[in-house]
Every structure is written in structure tokens, then in C-alpha cells.
């Protein structure tokens, strides 16, 4: 699995760390698929999911069209 770097455009949306050196985010891809509960390490790399924090993700940085902090809302605004 890949550990893509978050594009510079979206890094400001991470906000403060939720744990030491960890952010949890939701990512929307070009295909319309939304991946929820992803782990960001070092404030720039998508490292995995909340269940597998170091497992990587099945997409690359070029596929990302939007990013937000982890949300309890199921729909994307």
C-alpha cells in the first residue's frame, strides 16, 4: 500500500493534532469515493486507517480532490 503525501493545498485543513503527531481525516477522491478515518502522520503523509494506522492507502496523492478533518456526518458538504 502507498503512503502518499497530502498536497500543499489541503495541509491547512488538518488543524491541530488529535494525538501526538496524528491527525484523522476524511478524503474525497476524483472517482467520488470517500475514505473516512484515515491517519495522517508528520502533518503531511497519509499513513493508513484508524484500524491499521501504518497500513497505507489504496490511492495516490493525485487522486485527492478534497480533504477534511474526521467528521461524524456521513455526507460531504
N, C-alpha and C positions, 0 to 999 in steps of 0.2 A: 504494500500500500504506500501511497505517496504522503508526504508531509509538505504541502505547498505553502509558499509564503503569501500572506494576505497582501493584496495590492495596497499601495500607499493611500489611495483614495478612501479606503474603508477603515484604516487603523484608528482614526479619530473617533470612531463609533464604539470602540471597545470599552471606554470608560475605565473606572478603577478596577483593580484586580479583585476577583471574588475569593480567591485563596492566594496563597503565596505563589506568585509567578504563573497564575492560571486565570483565564477568562473563559466563560461559557457563552457560546454564540449560536445563532441560527443563521444558516447560509442559504441563499436562493441562487440557483444555477440558471444558465441560459435556457436549458431544457424545460424550466418551470418547476423542477423538483426542488423541494425544500428539505434540507438536512437540519434537524434540530439537535441541540445539546452537544455541539462539537466543542472540543477543548482547544484553546489557543495557549501556546507556551512562548515565553520570551516576547510577548506582545506583538508577534508577527508570524508565527508558524501554526498552521492547523495540524495538531498532533494526533487527534483521534476523537473518540466519542466519550461521553461520561462513563459508559460501561467499560471501555477499553481506551484509557487516556493516551496510550502510546502506540495504538494500532494503525494510525494513518487514516486517510480518507480516499474514497474511490474517484476522485476528480482532481483536476489541476487548477491552478490559480486563474487561468484564462477563462474558465467556465463560470466564475463568480460574477453575478450581476448585482447582488445586494447582500448586506450583512447587518445583523442587529444583535444586541445583547440577548441572551436567553430570555424567552418570553413564555408566559403561561397561556397566552392567547394562541389559538390554533391557526388563525388566519393572518395573512401578511397585509399590513396596512399600506 
